[in-house]
């Protein structure tokens, strides 16, 4: 009898030790961070089940997948799968997705398709095949439509009306589509097929991005069609658009692409090259963090897209250099969010941020990805 009782107790202990989230170095009060993340996931599951702007919806649902991994809450997974089902239906015959507000941006599409990637191992084989087929149609369309520039940069996408009627190709080199579609989506296609051509597209896209970086570590936001032309130094507005307007937005999205490439490209020399070249940018991020723990000008559109800096720094710490400054920087951001008035002012909708401000949807969805990684490093990037 005593042996049976001991065995039962052992099973219970093992169960809880296996299901409990390991303590992360990136939160000082991980239970408080976990409670905040649960509140955010509950908010998304209730209020954000059908977001028409696909990059925002993609990040919201990826947050729910991370929430499912941590809390084992079926409603989170079911909501994300349902959204992914609707996303599949929105793919055009040509292979693209409307982004929800006019032009078809390959950058936005990369963020949204990240949902298929993070969901892949949690769905049935029929859905897995649909996800794969959809992404393959997408990258094949990009190849066939010459949206990979000779420089390696990925093009912007397609010009379209507000009703998303395509009016012509938009081939301009674009920093953000090079990170999100070039590095992330093409790396996943390599990961699933082991075809070298896909990871080569990813590597070339990142090499182009990092070739544009200044010596001080700032990566420019290159998009000629929106007045952000590399090398046009005489134009002050162009210089602002290129180097200042979207500084941390750029870091968020390039970081997402680099994380994917580094973890899954299976090419040690290429990984080493990217890791070496990105170091000045990591130093830039560490020295320009705001005193309150955030990045970017407070309240700016750039700040609304900045929380992915956290994911980027965590990846660097976990894979490249266990720099104590990174732990301190991420903890500072985490502590900022746990103060209710801070989270509200930051724009977090689950904390009372103004729902009439469209970009508060952006920051709430992207911050979810960051918090998941704070609790379990590289959680969003688990393929």
Buried (B, 14 or more C-beta within 10 A) or exposed (E): EEEEEEEEEEEEEEEEEEEEBEEBBBBEEBEBBBEBBBBBBBBBBEEBBEBEBBBBBBBBBBBBBBBBBBBEBEBBBEBBBEBBEEBBEBBBEEBBBBBBBBBBBBBBBBBBBBBBBBBBEBBEEEBBEBBBEBBBBBBEBBBEBEBBBEBBBBBBBBBBEEEBEBEEBBBBBBBBBBBBBBBBBBBBBBBBEEEEEBBBBBBBBBBBBBEBBEEEBBBBBBBBBBBBBBEBEEEEEBBEBBBEBBBBBBBBBBBBBBBBBBBBBEBEEBBEBBBEBBEBBBBBBBEBBBEBBBBBBEEBBBBBBBBBBBBBBBBBBBBBEEBEBBBEBBBBBBBBBBBEEBBBBBBBBBBEBEEEBEBBBBBBBBBBBBBBBBBBBBBBBEB
